[in-house]
Structures are given as structure tokens and as C-alpha cells.
Amino acid sequence: MKSIFDTVSFECSRNVTKSYSTSFSAAVTMLAPSIRQDIYNIYGFVRFADEIVDTFHDYDKERLFAQFEKELDMALEHKISLNPILNSFQHTVHKYSIPRSMIASFMKSMRLDLHKKEYQSFEEYNDYIYGSADVVGLMCLKVFVNGDEQKYKELEQSAMRLGSAFQKVNFLRDLKADHEELNRSYFPNMDLTRLDESSKQVIIQEIEADFEAGYQGIIKLPLEAKFGVYTAYIYYKKLLSKLKKTPSMEIKHTRIRVPDYQKFGLLAKCYVNYRLNLL
């Protein structure tokens, strides 16, 4: 029966999330069970696309990406795929009527990572972030509001700003890997080989503004989603705080992390704030 295959597919998406991101998977477990699996399904899809362009260096990445894109189109059209990750994703897309335009924007940004190395204008930079991060936030928002279009419109901009904040933190955290291993530079008009405190502060201020706008949406989320999204927000805010305190020269040569013991402390703090209705 197909239900068995769907169950296996869903389990694959859960395993992908837990294997690739312990922090994000911890936040997902804070979501209500009714929406948890659909967020796993979205993450599994975006993770696999990202892996193709970022890590499969010994293979023909362009061919693999084209094959993945073709299988994605077939999954969305026929509502089934023998690729369990795409089978899970198409289930969520159809369940919540996620627009194809969002998926196309995401794939466009991922495709850019196959060849594009620098973003020399803010227009290019913002377009990339929209496709790689903002629309992922919007896909999740579709799940969170469960068909409430008024609530979706109310929270759309804040969801995009939160997605932007998360992505920009990732850019700053992964500066060394992106620049040295992938030869990429996302921040426009900035020589990352000479990143100084002044340049870093410009990036930090931009991220902090995104976080503030994103938080205004978090406090208005349905209860099923609020705690999980708030947990992810607090984790990324902590990561930004560590990046802010880290000298720019060190950021260029190492990957800043939040230790596990601090993650547990943050989770406890999130739970207390949530239970005391402080957000």
C-alpha cells in the first residue's frame, strides 16, 4: 500500500533533518505534532538540493541538479516520487497549496550556487536570499497558518525577514568555508579577505534589523508553531551574539559554534519564557 511507502518517505525526511542539523531538528520537535512532519518534509527537500551544489564535488553537480529538478517536477505533477524525500515534499506542497513560484525561486538560487561566485550588487544579493531563505520561511508559514490566508498575509513580511536573518547568520558563520572551499562571496561590495570590524558591524546591524522584524511575527504565530520558531530564533540570536563578540580575523579562519551545553540552556530558557507567556 502507498501508505507504507509514504510512512517510509516521512521517516527519511525526519532522518535527514536529524542527521544534518541537530539544532534545527531540536526546534522542530518543539512544534505541535500536527505540523512537525511537514516541516521535516520541507527541510529534507531544501537540504538535498543544497547538498548537491555545496558538497558533491567529486561528481557532475550540474547533471545531478538537473536530474533532481526533473524528478521534482514529476513529483509535483504526479503526486508521487520514488525519491522518498521528494515524495514527502510533494505531499506537503499539495496539502498546504504551497505555490510553485516559491519552489521555482528556491531552485533558481540553488542553481546559482553551481557557478556564481560573487554577488556584486545588493539586487543580486537580495534576490539570492529571497530564493534560498525567504521562500523557505514562507513555505513553513503556509504550514503554520494551515490555510488561514489572512494570517498568512499578516505574517508574510516578518517570515521573510526571519528567513533572511537566519541565512545571513549562516553566511557570516560559514565565511571561511564559503570563501576558501567554495570560492564564494555573498556579501556585496565587501572584500572578505580584508574583513575588518567596521565591515563586520555593518553586516551585524543588518541582521539585527531582520531579527527584530522577524520577532514581531513570531509573537503572532499560531500556538502550534510559536514555541518551535521561537526556539530557532533564540538559537540563531545566540550564534549572532557569539559572532558579534568574535574578532573579524578569527571569523575568517574558523567556524563559530554554539556548544551543546549552551544549546540546552537556551532551550530551557525558551521553555520558561513560553510557559510564562513572555513572548
Secondary structure by P-SEA (a helix, b strand, c coil): caaaaaaaaaaaaaaaaaaccaaaaaaaaacccccaaaaaaaaaaaaaaaaaaccccccaaaaaaaaaaaaaaaaaacccccaaaaaaaaaaaaaacccaaaaaaaaaaaaaaccccccccaaaaaaaaaaacaaaaaaaaaaaaccaaaaaaaaaaaaaaaaaaaaaaaaaaaccccccccccccccccccccccaaaaaaaaaaaaaaaaaaaaaaaacccccaaaaaaaaaaaaaaaaaaaaccaaaaacbbbbbcaaaaaaaaaaaaaaaaaccc
